[in-house]
Structures are given as structure tokens and as C-alpha cells.
């Protein structure tokens, strides 16, 4: 029996667990919501180079859904083709980690520079001299060298296998704040706007090339926050 918050004989007093705060700056990070928002793409603004993404129930790392990017050079005669999911973050400094899971199927190389990557673009607030924004790109699979060496406002970290592993979920984790400091000498602060991309793409493809570039890439359980999400981590 409980009287005025006191537990008397025969009563087991229980306390409600403290809710675990959600440290992920990305919303709908597992794509389980009823809509795609707040994720978007640039296919409506630049349909020649960008393609749309879809929410898929074919594959999921957890839950029932994930984001599906379907790259196909038959959809465009441009030298560049990008499939990606994008989200914007306002009013928060760049956190320590960017991580998630991706799965590749049907990889057919139709361009030397065909790859999977994650990108963070910082704009607003102080920027390094000579650039309107400053970017960090982390390649996950498909290239072994910087695919855009002439791009002045994008620094690359090239990792991953030359050809992606197919048919299984692959975890990635990027120490994104540290890499901004290493590559740019600064970490984006709360006065910066952050735009986060997860992509499959090709660059510099000759439209006359008979080799057809194709890939189906799923992303799921994406994270942008202060904690490591590495499997088995402490």
C-alpha cells in the first residue's frame, strides 16, 4: 500500500526509468516515418545530374524500411549522376561522429569514378578564405584516389574497398569533427548551417561509353551526434 508517496509493508515501490536523450541530430534517421521528410534530394532542382530516392521495404538494417538509391546511367546523358538523401541541420555545432549502414546490390561499373560516399557541407558563419562553403567528403567504396582533385572547397578522405561489398550491410563511422579540424583547421560551430549527404554517384563518365553504370544502394540507421555507434563499442 502506498500513502502520500510512502511505501508500507507488502508494497514494492518502483521508479520510472529516466528517458534516454536522443543525441541524433538527424530526424527520421531509420526512414520508418510516414513520409520522407525531412530528407530530400536535388532531383527537382537539377534533374539532369540528380535522381530521386525512394523509401524501400525490400531491405532494412533494422525496422522495416530504408532509403534506396538506384543509380543508372540510362537515366541521364550527363557526365555526372548523383543519387542521394540529404538533410539540413541548423543551430548545432558539428558533432563528433557521422555513422550508419549501407548495402549495395547490382554494382556495375560504368565509370572510373563511380563510388559511394558521405558528405557534410558547412556554410554560413566564418569560412576559410576563398571558398563560399567548406566541405568534407568521405568515400566509402568505389575509388582509391580523390575523385575531384580540382574542387577547392571539398576535402576528401578516401577509404573503403575499390569495389563495394555486395549483398550485406556495411557499417561506417566517421570522426567528422576531428576531420574538419584536420582538413580545414576548424570545426563548424552553431553559427554554421550543415547539410549532410549520403550518396552513390559517378563523375566524368563519357556518355558515349557502352558500359552501363548501375547500382542499388540502401542506407539505414544513420547517425550524426556525439557518440560512437560502432557495433560492440563501449
URHUUR-V76872 format. One record per run of one state. SS is the DSSP state (H for helix, E for strand, - for the rest). FROM is the first residue (numbers start at 1). LEN is the number of residues. If there is no record, write none. Layout:
SS | FROM | LEN
SS | FROM | LEN
This chain:
- | 1 | 1
E | 2 | 2
- | 4 | 2
E | 6 | 2
- | 8 | 32
E | 40 | 1
- | 41 | 9
E | 50 | 2
- | 52 | 2
E | 54 | 3
- | 57 | 9
E | 66 | 7
H | 73 | 3
- | 76 | 5
E | 81 | 9
- | 90 | 7
E | 97 | 12
- | 109 | 4
E | 113 | 11
- | 124 | 10
E | 134 | 8
- | 142 | 12
E | 154 | 5
- | 159 | 7
E | 166 | 1
- | 167 | 3
E | 170 | 5
- | 175 | 1
H | 176 | 9
- | 185 | 8
E | 193 | 11
- | 204 | 10
E | 214 | 12
- | 226 | 9
